[in-house]
């Protein structure tokens, strides 16, 4: 079970909202969210409603100013939705595809991969099928840059997750991070 407390203002000021599950639209509770405290578990926070746009992975800790959390020159000025990442204690498997709709070159992984291009000679990942566990996909090798969270199921177009223009180059299992 996870818990995140979201605050309207920087430095944990203003109205707050306690969240212990997914929330697709935070503006129902707060006019904006500029700081947060993760008391337990892990969360993905999103710059747009319905889990879209720039994403940040947050584990237990305090985040005083969302504008200062930067990812490749892009700032998140306010959180608009959040998703709790459930813990997973089993196997991890993901099948990645070079093209949308699960087509093109594909590879199955059970472990982290710090450089998709070097390991598989794939130029991009445009769709995936998460068979077991949860994964973070990064735009740069060595788990750097902007990130996309994928949970079990088919993801036929990673571009439709609000992250068009991002090229995914590494991926990591969400194991004991939470």
LUMKOLDREN-174275 format. One record per residue (C-alpha): residue number from 1; residue in three letters; y, z, x. Coordinates in nm, 3 decimals. Example, Ala and Ser with C-alpha at 12.3 -4.5 7.8 and 13.67 -1.06 7.14 Angstrom:
2
+-----+------+---------+---------+---------+
: pos : code :       v :       w :       u :
+-----+------+---------+---------+---------+
:   1 :  ALA :  -0.450 :   0.780 :   1.230 :
:   2 :  SER :  -0.106 :   0.714 :   1.367 :
+-----+------+---------+---------+---------+
This chain:
178
+-----+------+---------+---------+---------+
: pos : code :       v :       w :       u :
+-----+------+---------+---------+---------+
:   1 :  UNK :   0.000 :   0.000 :   0.000 :
:   2 :  UNK :   0.343 :  -0.089 :   0.133 :
:   3 :  UNK :   0.695 :   0.022 :   0.056 :
:   4 :  UNK :   1.029 :  -0.136 :   0.141 :
:   5 :  UNK :   1.370 :   0.003 :   0.044 :
:   6 :  UNK :   1.636 :  -0.265 :   0.009 :
:   7 :  UNK :   2.009 :  -0.187 :   0.031 :
:   8 :  UNK :   2.308 :  -0.388 :  -0.090 :
:   9 :  UNK :   2.518 :  -0.319 :   0.219 :
:  10 :  UNK :   2.460 :  -0.307 :   0.594 :
:  11 :  UNK :   2.350 :   0.023 :   0.751 :
:  12 :  UNK :   2.160 :   0.137 :   0.441 :
:  13 :  UNK :   2.473 :   0.171 :   0.228 :
:  14 :  UNK :   2.535 :   0.088 :  -0.137 :
:  15 :  UNK :   2.282 :   0.071 :  -0.416 :
:  16 :  UNK :   1.916 :   0.061 :  -0.320 :
:  17 :  UNK :   1.592 :  -0.062 :  -0.469 :
:  18 :  UNK :   1.244 :   0.064 :  -0.381 :
:  19 :  UNK :   0.983 :  -0.211 :  -0.383 :
:  20 :  UNK :   0.607 :  -0.169 :  -0.350 :
:  21 :  UNK :   0.490 :  -0.517 :  -0.451 :
:  22 :  UNK :   0.605 :  -0.879 :  -0.460 :
:  23 :  UNK :   0.951 :  -0.941 :  -0.604 :
:  24 :  UNK :   1.045 :  -1.305 :  -0.671 :
:  25 :  UNK :   1.409 :  -1.234 :  -0.765 :
:  26 :  UNK :   1.593 :  -0.934 :  -0.621 :
:  27 :  UNK :   1.929 :  -1.010 :  -0.783 :
:  28 :  UNK :   1.794 :  -0.845 :  -1.099 :
:  29 :  UNK :   1.814 :  -0.515 :  -0.908 :
:  30 :  UNK :   2.082 :  -0.570 :  -0.640 :
:  31 :  UNK :   2.378 :  -0.806 :  -0.617 :
:  32 :  UNK :   2.275 :  -0.875 :  -0.257 :
:  33 :  UNK :   2.059 :  -0.719 :   0.013 :
:  34 :  UNK :   2.197 :  -0.681 :   0.364 :
:  35 :  UNK :   1.975 :  -0.408 :   0.512 :
:  36 :  UNK :   1.631 :  -0.260 :   0.452 :
:  37 :  UNK :   1.385 :   0.002 :   0.563 :
:  38 :  UNK :   1.011 :  -0.068 :   0.567 :
:  39 :  UNK :   0.847 :   0.270 :   0.517 :
:  40 :  UNK :   0.488 :   0.146 :   0.517 :
:  41 :  UNK :   0.298 :  -0.179 :   0.536 :
:  42 :  UNK :   0.440 :  -0.520 :   0.618 :
:  43 :  UNK :   0.660 :  -0.755 :   0.417 :
:  44 :  UNK :   0.789 :  -1.109 :   0.432 :
:  45 :  UNK :   1.149 :  -1.134 :   0.316 :
:  46 :  UNK :   1.305 :  -1.462 :   0.205 :
:  47 :  UNK :   1.660 :  -1.594 :   0.193 :
:  48 :  UNK :   1.603 :  -1.758 :  -0.147 :
:  49 :  UNK :   1.439 :  -1.653 :  -0.475 :
:  50 :  UNK :   1.073 :  -1.733 :  -0.546 :
:  51 :  UNK :   0.964 :  -1.681 :  -0.183 :
:  52 :  UNK :   1.150 :  -1.987 :  -0.053 :
:  53 :  UNK :   1.367 :  -2.069 :   0.246 :
:  54 :  UNK :   1.401 :  -1.883 :   0.575 :
:  55 :  UNK :   1.136 :  -1.613 :   0.613 :
:  56 :  UNK :   1.125 :  -1.301 :   0.826 :
:  57 :  UNK :   0.820 :  -1.086 :   0.898 :
:  58 :  UNK :   0.906 :  -0.716 :   0.881 :
:  59 :  UNK :   0.680 :  -0.429 :   0.977 :
:  60 :  UNK :   0.749 :  -0.057 :   0.959 :
:  61 :  UNK :   1.101 :   0.011 :   1.082 :
:  62 :  UNK :   1.472 :  -0.003 :   1.004 :
:  63 :  UNK :   1.671 :  -0.325 :   0.975 :
:  64 :  UNK :   2.041 :  -0.231 :   0.973 :
:  65 :  UNK :   2.193 :  -0.576 :   0.938 :
:  66 :  UNK :   2.010 :  -0.882 :   0.806 :
:  67 :  UNK :   2.282 :  -1.109 :   0.949 :
:  68 :  UNK :   2.187 :  -0.996 :   1.300 :
:  69 :  UNK :   1.821 :  -1.084 :   1.258 :
:  70 :  UNK :   1.836 :  -1.434 :   1.395 :
:  71 :  UNK :   1.577 :  -1.705 :   1.415 :
:  72 :  UNK :   1.670 :  -2.011 :   1.617 :
:  73 :  UNK :   2.040 :  -1.991 :   1.542 :
:  74 :  UNK :   1.990 :  -1.938 :   1.170 :
:  75 :  UNK :   2.093 :  -1.612 :   1.011 :
:  76 :  UNK :   1.975 :  -1.457 :   0.691 :
:  77 :  UNK :   2.282 :  -1.310 :   0.522 :
:  78 :  UNK :   2.093 :  -1.164 :   0.228 :
:  79 :  UNK :   1.737 :  -1.113 :   0.111 :
:  80 :  UNK :   1.670 :  -1.277 :  -0.228 :
:  81 :  UNK :   1.291 :  -1.217 :  -0.259 :
:  82 :  UNK :   1.016 :  -1.027 :  -0.079 :
:  83 :  UNK :   0.640 :  -1.029 :  -0.062 :
:  84 :  UNK :   0.413 :  -0.744 :   0.040 :
:  85 :  UNK :   0.142 :  -0.848 :   0.284 :
:  86 :  UNK :  -0.186 :  -0.686 :   0.183 :
:  87 :  UNK :  -0.403 :  -0.543 :   0.459 :
:  88 :  UNK :  -0.711 :  -0.743 :   0.552 :
:  89 :  UNK :  -1.006 :  -0.601 :   0.743 :
:  90 :  UNK :  -1.248 :  -0.892 :   0.759 :
:  91 :  UNK :  -1.289 :  -1.231 :   0.917 :
:  92 :  UNK :  -1.002 :  -1.474 :   0.967 :
:  93 :  UNK :  -1.039 :  -1.847 :   0.907 :
:  94 :  UNK :  -0.787 :  -2.121 :   0.850 :
:  95 :  UNK :  -0.821 :  -2.498 :   0.836 :
:  96 :  UNK :  -0.508 :  -2.683 :   0.945 :
:  97 :  UNK :  -0.424 :  -3.046 :   0.866 :
:  98 :  UNK :  -0.188 :  -3.286 :   1.038 :
:  99 :  UNK :  -0.071 :  -3.437 :   0.707 :
: 100 :  UNK :   0.015 :  -3.313 :   0.358 :
: 101 :  UNK :  -0.254 :  -3.284 :   0.087 :
: 102 :  UNK :  -0.518 :  -3.173 :   0.336 :
: 103 :  UNK :  -0.546 :  -3.509 :   0.510 :
: 104 :  UNK :  -0.535 :  -3.644 :   0.862 :
: 105 :  UNK :  -0.673 :  -3.469 :   1.166 :
: 106 :  UNK :  -0.801 :  -3.120 :   1.087 :
: 107 :  UNK :  -0.922 :  -2.819 :   1.282 :
: 108 :  UNK :  -1.059 :  -2.482 :   1.182 :
: 109 :  UNK :  -0.951 :  -2.166 :   1.361 :
: 110 :  UNK :  -1.067 :  -1.805 :   1.358 :
: 111 :  UNK :  -0.832 :  -1.676 :   1.626 :
: 112 :  UNK :  -0.466 :  -1.699 :   1.718 :
: 113 :  UNK :  -0.350 :  -2.024 :   1.876 :
: 114 :  UNK :  -0.040 :  -2.014 :   2.096 :
: 115 :  UNK :  -0.002 :  -2.392 :   2.124 :
: 116 :  UNK :  -0.149 :  -2.631 :   1.867 :
: 117 :  UNK :  -0.040 :  -2.941 :   2.061 :
: 118 :  UNK :  -0.212 :  -2.838 :   2.383 :
: 119 :  UNK :  -0.529 :  -2.708 :   2.221 :
: 120 :  UNK :  -0.592 :  -2.975 :   1.955 :
: 121 :  UNK :  -0.352 :  -3.260 :   2.039 :
: 122 :  UNK :  -0.200 :  -3.225 :   1.692 :
: 123 :  UNK :   0.165 :  -3.320 :   1.651 :
: 124 :  UNK :   0.227 :  -3.108 :   1.344 :
: 125 :  UNK :   0.070 :  -2.899 :   1.069 :
: 126 :  UNK :   0.178 :  -3.016 :   0.722 :
: 127 :  UNK :  -0.091 :  -2.852 :   0.509 :
: 128 :  UNK :  -0.360 :  -2.587 :   0.541 :
: 129 :  UNK :  -0.638 :  -2.405 :   0.366 :
: 130 :  UNK :  -0.654 :  -2.033 :   0.434 :
: 131 :  UNK :  -1.018 :  -1.942 :   0.394 :
: 132 :  UNK :  -0.997 :  -1.576 :   0.500 :
: 133 :  UNK :  -0.713 :  -1.341 :   0.594 :
: 134 :  UNK :  -0.338 :  -1.399 :   0.618 :
: 135 :  UNK :  -0.160 :  -1.599 :   0.886 :
: 136 :  UNK :   0.187 :  -1.650 :   1.033 :
: 137 :  UNK :   0.272 :  -2.004 :   1.143 :
: 138 :  UNK :   0.554 :  -2.049 :   1.399 :
: 139 :  UNK :   0.773 :  -2.347 :   1.478 :
: 140 :  UNK :   0.740 :  -2.304 :   1.855 :
: 141 :  UNK :   0.453 :  -2.236 :   2.093 :
: 142 :  UNK :   0.379 :  -1.875 :   2.187 :
: 143 :  UNK :   0.462 :  -1.739 :   1.839 :
: 144 :  UNK :   0.836 :  -1.798 :   1.857 :
: 145 :  UNK :   1.101 :  -1.938 :   1.625 :
: 146 :  UNK :   1.104 :  -1.958 :   1.249 :
: 147 :  UNK :   0.792 :  -1.848 :   1.068 :
: 148 :  UNK :   0.594 :  -1.928 :   0.754 :
: 149 :  UNK :   0.354 :  -1.682 :   0.591 :
: 150 :  UNK :   0.037 :  -1.829 :   0.438 :
: 151 :  UNK :  -0.215 :  -1.633 :   0.235 :
: 152 :  UNK :  -0.562 :  -1.730 :   0.109 :
: 153 :  UNK :  -0.574 :  -2.058 :  -0.080 :
: 154 :  UNK :  -0.469 :  -2.419 :  -0.042 :
: 155 :  UNK :  -0.121 :  -2.503 :   0.080 :
: 156 :  UNK :  -0.093 :  -2.877 :   0.019 :
: 157 :  UNK :   0.263 :  -2.909 :   0.148 :
: 158 :  UNK :   0.413 :  -2.654 :   0.385 :
: 159 :  UNK :   0.746 :  -2.839 :   0.349 :
: 160 :  UNK :   0.760 :  -2.739 :  -0.018 :
: 161 :  UNK :   0.778 :  -2.374 :   0.086 :
: 162 :  UNK :   1.149 :  -2.427 :   0.146 :
: 163 :  UNK :   1.117 :  -2.490 :   0.517 :
: 164 :  UNK :   1.161 :  -2.866 :   0.546 :
: 165 :  UNK :   1.239 :  -2.987 :   0.896 :
: 166 :  UNK :   1.030 :  -2.718 :   1.063 :
: 167 :  UNK :   0.752 :  -2.832 :   1.298 :
: 168 :  UNK :   0.470 :  -2.579 :   1.326 :
: 169 :  UNK :   0.333 :  -2.530 :   1.677 :
: 170 :  UNK :   0.147 :  -2.195 :   1.687 :
: 171 :  UNK :  -0.024 :  -1.956 :   1.448 :
: 172 :  UNK :  -0.129 :  -1.592 :   1.447 :
: 173 :  UNK :  -0.355 :  -1.377 :   1.232 :
: 174 :  UNK :  -0.196 :  -1.081 :   1.059 :
: 175 :  UNK :  -0.438 :  -0.818 :   1.182 :
: 176 :  UNK :  -0.340 :  -0.466 :   1.280 :
: 177 :  UNK :   0.034 :  -0.542 :   1.269 :
: 178 :  UNK :   0.064 :  -0.371 :   0.931 :
+-----+------+---------+---------+---------+
